[in-house]
Amino acid sequence: MSDKHSSQPERRIRCFTRAVKNARYLQQHDPATFAKDKNAEGFGTGIPVNILNRLHLLQHDSPELQGHAAVAGFLKKHSVPKPKKWQR
């Protein structure tokens, strides 16, 4: 059994759109940290997709970010845009 950094059960991701948008936001605003390797996990950010999918909901001191100091540091200075309400 692998050691998880979070006490929360791993969630199944149904849609990757939010994760992609959050990854692109990180890469646009801090390319030196999050756009080093286009083949890295998390669409090239090095951040697991399950974290990217919820990044706009997390605070810098969230237990989910343990082991991901670069993201925690980014969230101290920046807030990731939340999804906008869908309009017809």
C-alpha positions as CSV (number, residue, x, y, z in Angstrom):
1,M,0.0,0.0,0.0
2,S,1.4,3.4,-0.9
3,D,1.7,6.2,1.6
4,K,-0.7,9.0,0.7
5,H,-0.1,12.6,1.7
6,S,-3.8,13.2,2.4
7,S,-6.1,11.5,4.8
8,Q,-8.9,12.0,2.3
9,P,-9.9,9.2,0.1
10,E,-8.8,9.5,-3.5
11,R,-11.6,10.8,-5.7
12,R,-12.3,9.7,-9.2
13,I,-12.0,12.5,-11.7
14,R,-14.8,12.5,-14.2
15,C,-13.7,15.6,-16.2
16,F,-10.3,16.9,-16.8
17,T,-11.3,20.4,-18.1
18,R,-10.9,22.1,-14.7
19,A,-7.5,20.4,-14.1
20,V,-6.3,21.5,-17.6
21,K,-7.4,25.1,-16.9
22,N,-5.7,25.2,-13.5
23,A,-2.5,23.7,-15.0
24,R,-2.4,26.3,-17.8
25,Y,-3.0,29.1,-15.2
26,L,0.0,27.8,-13.1
27,Q,2.1,27.7,-16.3
28,Q,1.2,31.2,-17.4
29,H,1.8,32.8,-14.1
30,D,4.9,30.9,-13.0
31,P,6.5,29.1,-16.0
32,A,9.9,28.7,-14.3
33,T,8.3,26.4,-11.8
34,F,5.4,24.8,-13.5
35,A,6.4,24.6,-17.2
36,K,9.8,23.0,-17.0
37,D,9.0,19.6,-18.5
38,K,6.1,19.2,-20.9
39,N,6.1,15.5,-20.2
40,A,5.7,15.8,-16.4
41,E,2.6,14.6,-14.8
42,G,-0.3,17.0,-14.4
43,F,-0.2,18.3,-18.0
44,G,3.4,19.3,-17.6
45,T,3.2,21.0,-14.2
46,G,4.5,18.2,-12.1
47,I,1.4,18.4,-9.9
48,P,-1.0,15.4,-9.7
49,V,-4.2,15.7,-11.6
50,N,-6.4,15.1,-8.6
51,I,-4.8,18.3,-7.0
52,L,-5.1,20.3,-10.2
53,N,-8.7,19.4,-10.5
54,R,-9.4,21.0,-7.0
55,L,-6.7,23.7,-7.0
56,H,-9.2,26.6,-7.2
57,L,-10.8,25.3,-4.0
58,L,-7.6,24.9,-1.9
59,Q,-5.8,27.2,0.4
60,H,-2.0,27.4,0.7
61,D,-2.0,25.5,4.0
62,S,-4.3,22.7,2.8
63,P,-3.2,19.2,3.9
64,E,-3.7,18.1,0.3
65,L,-0.7,20.2,-0.7
66,Q,1.7,18.5,1.7
67,G,4.7,17.5,-0.5
68,H,3.9,20.2,-3.0
69,A,5.6,23.2,-1.6
70,A,5.8,25.0,-4.9
71,V,2.0,25.0,-5.3
72,A,1.5,26.0,-1.7
73,G,3.9,28.9,-2.1
74,F,2.1,30.0,-5.3
75,L,-1.3,29.9,-3.6
76,K,0.1,32.2,-0.8
77,K,0.6,34.9,-3.4
78,H,-2.1,34.1,-6.1
79,S,-5.6,32.9,-6.1
80,V,-6.6,30.5,-8.9
81,P,-9.8,31.7,-10.7
82,K,-12.9,29.8,-9.8
83,P,-15.3,28.5,-12.4
84,K,-17.8,31.0,-13.7
85,K,-21.4,30.3,-13.7
86,W,-22.7,28.8,-16.8
87,Q,-24.9,31.1,-18.9
88,R,-27.3,30.3,-21.7
